[in-house]
Amino acid sequence: MRKVKVCVIRTAGTNCDKETAFAFAKAGAESEFVHINDLIGEKKSLADYQILAFSGGFSYGDDIASGKVFANELKCKLGEELRQFVNEGKLIIGICNGFQILVKSGLLPGNANSEQDTSLIINDSGKFEDRWVYLKSSGKCIWTKNIPQIIYLPVAHGEGKFIVKDNSILNKLKKNSQIIFKYCDARGKPGSYPDNPNGSLEDIAGITDATGRILGLMPHPERHIEIHQHPRWFSLKNKKQGDGLGIFKNGVAYCRKHL
C-alpha cells in the first residue's frame, strides 16, 4: 500500500511536532519533520507531500501575537507554493498554534485575496488554559468523517478566543458549514467557562475552508490517540482508540483514495 507522506513543518518554538508525527504514524502515514527554512531555500518541496501539518507550540515565541510571525513568513516567502498545494486538492491541518498560523495567514477560512478575516486572541480568563474539554462536531470536513458527535480533547493555550472581522464572515462560515467544532458540555449543550475555555465567539473551537480540506482547531487531537491518555481511562468501556485518532485516520484515508 502506498504511503501517504506528511510534511510536519516546524520552526523555532514548535514543540508538538513529534506528537503530531506519531499520530499520523498511528494512522498509517509517513511523516517528515521539515524546517520552514528548508522549504524557503528549496532544499525541500511541498510537492513531495500529500498533507501539510502545522503543530502546536509557540512559534517564534509568539512575538507580536500567537502565530503571526510564522504566518507572515508563509504569505511572503511560500505563498505561491502553498496556493499550488491547495489547488492540487491536498490537505492541511493546523493544531493550536497551527490554527493560529492558518487564520493569520489567510488560509482559513479562506478567501480570494488570502486576507485575514478571523483571529484567535487572548483568552477571556486572561490566563493560559490547560484542561480537557468536550467538543461537538458538525459541518462539512473530510477530517471529521464518521467521528463521534461529541469528543473529548485537551486544550493548552493562552490565545484561543475565536473572533471574526464582522458578522458577514460569521454568516458565511455558517452558510458554508465551515464551523466544524464547538465547545460544549458533556451532553453536547453550550456551556459557559470552563466548558468554553477561552470565550470564543459562539463556542467555536475549529473551522475549515470551503472545501473541507483545510482544518484548524485549538484543542489537541494528537494528545488523545490512545485510550490511556484519557484522564479517566480506567472507567472507559468498549473504546478501542482515543477520540483524536479518527481525525488523523480520515486525512490519511482521503489521501489514499484521492491523491
N, C-alpha and C positions, 0 to 999 in steps of 0.2 A: 504494500500500500504506500502510495506517495506521501511523503512527509509534508505537512504544512509548515512553512517557515515563518517565524515571528521575529520581528525586529523590536527588541526591548531597548528603546532609546534612553540614554542617560546623559547626565552632565553633573557638574559639581552640585552636591546636595541631594541628588537622587538616592533614596535609601530603601525602597521597596522593590527594587528590580529583581532580586533573587527570588523573592516570594512569588512575584508575578510570573517569572520564567518557570518556576516549579509548578504553578497552577496550570500553565499551558502544557507542560510535560505530562502532567496527570491526565490532561485532556487529549493527549496523543500528538502534540505538536513538537517541533524542534525550535528552540529559542536561541537567539544570539544577542549578546549584550553589545550595543553599538553606541559609541560616544558621538554626540552631535557633531563634533569637530571632524570625525571621520566621514560623515555624510557631506559636510560643507567642503572638505578637502578632496572629495570624490575618491577616497580610499574604499568607501562602501557605497552601495546604491540601493535605494528603496525598491528598485525594480526587481531585486532578488528575493523579495518577501511578499507574502500574501496578507499579513497582519502587522500593523504598527501599534505598539503598546506604549503608552505613557504611564508610568507607575507613580506611586506616591513618594513623598519626601518633602524637601524644602529647597527646590532648585534655586541656585544662586542665592541661598539664604533668604529667599522670599523678599529680596530687596524691592523697593517701590511698592509692590503688592504681590501676593502669592501667585507664582507662575508667570508674572508679567515679563520678566527679562527673557525667559525661555520662549515665551510666545512671540516676542519681538524678533528673536533670532530666527524662529521658524518662518515668519512672514517675510523678513528681509533677505534671508540667505537660502531658504529652501522652499520658497513659495511655489515656484513652477513645478518642482519635483513632487511636492505634496499634492498639487492640483492634478497632476497626471496620475498619481497613485489613487486618488479618489475617483477620477474619471474612468479608471480601469475596473472599477467595481470592487476594489479591495476594502479591507476592514480596518477600523481604528477603534481603540478603546483607551479611555483616559480615566484613571482612578485617583480620586482625591486631588493631589497636586496636578495629576494628569488632566483631571476635569477642569481645573483652574486654567491650565495651559490651553486647553481646547477652546474654552469660551473666550479667552483673551486674545487668541489668535484669529478668532472669527470662524474656525472650523465648526463650531457649534454655536447656535443651532443651524448656522449656515445661511449665507445669502450671496447674491451675485458678486458683491464687491468685497467679500471676506471682512466685513466690518464687524466690530464688536458691538452687540446689542443686548447682551446679558452679562452678568458678572457674579462672582462669589466674593462676599465681603465679610468683615469681622462679625463673628457670632454675636447675637443679641446678649448672650450671657457675659460677653466681654472676656471670656477665658477659653483656653484650649479644652475642647470636649473630647474625652476619651471614654467611650461607653458602647454598649451594644444597643442596636435599635431594630425595630420592625419596619419593613418596607412592604408597600403594596404595589404590585406590578400591573401595568396596563400599557396601552399604546401599541404602536407597531415597531418592532425591532427584532432583527434576526438573532441578536444576542440573548433574548429572553424567551424564545420559543419554548412553550411547554414547561416552563419552570413553575413552581407553586405560586399561587397568587400572593401569599404572604411569606416573606423570608426574613431571616434574622442574621444581621451582619454587624460588625463593629465599625465605629467611626473614630477618627483621630485627627482633628483639625481645629484650627483657630479662626479660619476664614472660610466658612462653609455656607453662609447665608445666600441663597439664590435670589437674585433680583433681575428685573428686566428694565430696559430703557424706557418703555412706555407700554400702555395697555394693548396697543396693536401687536406688539411682539408676543405678549401672553396669549392673546386671542388666536394668533397664528399657530402657536405651539399646541393649543387645544384643538383647533380645527384640523391640523395635520396629524394629530395623535402622537406628538413628539414628546409628551411628558410620560416617561417610562417608569419611574419610581417616585412614590410619595412616602414620606414618613407617616407612620400610623401607630396605633396601639396594638396589643396582641390579638385583638379581634378584627383588625383591619379598619378601625374607625379613626378619624382625625383626632389628634391629641395635641395638647399644649406641651411646653417644656416639662420633662426631658424627652418625651416621645418625638417631638421635633427639636433636635438638639441645638439648632442654630438660629431659628426664626425664619427659615426660608419661606418665601412667598408661596402661599397655597401648599405648603409642606413639600415642595418639590425637592427631590433628592437626586434625580438623574434624568437626563434628556437625551434625545437622539437627533440626528439630522433628518431631513425629509425622506431620505432613502431607507432609514433604519439600519444603516451600516456603520455609522459612527456613533458610539455610545460614550457618554460621560456620566460618572456618578461619584458622589462624595464617599459613601461607605466602601469598605474594602472587601470585595468578594474573595480575593486571594488569601485572606486571613480566616476564611471558613470554608475550606475544601475537604477537610477531614472531620469526621464526627467528633473526635476527641478535642477539637478546637472550640466546640460549643461549651459555654460556661456551665451548662447543666447536662453534659453529655451522658452522665450515668442514668438519667431518667428518660432518655430517648428510647422509643420503641420502634422497631421496623424501619429505621433510617439507615441508608447504605452510604450516603455521602453528605458532605457539608453543603449548606444552602448556596454557597458561591460557585461550586464547581460546575453546575449546569450552564452558567454564563460562558465559561471558557469552552466547554464541550460544544455549545451551539456555534461559537465562532469557528472552531476547527471543522465541525461537520459542514458548515456552509461553504468553507473554502474547498474542502474535498469535493463537494458536489458541483460548485460553480466556477472555481478558478483553476 
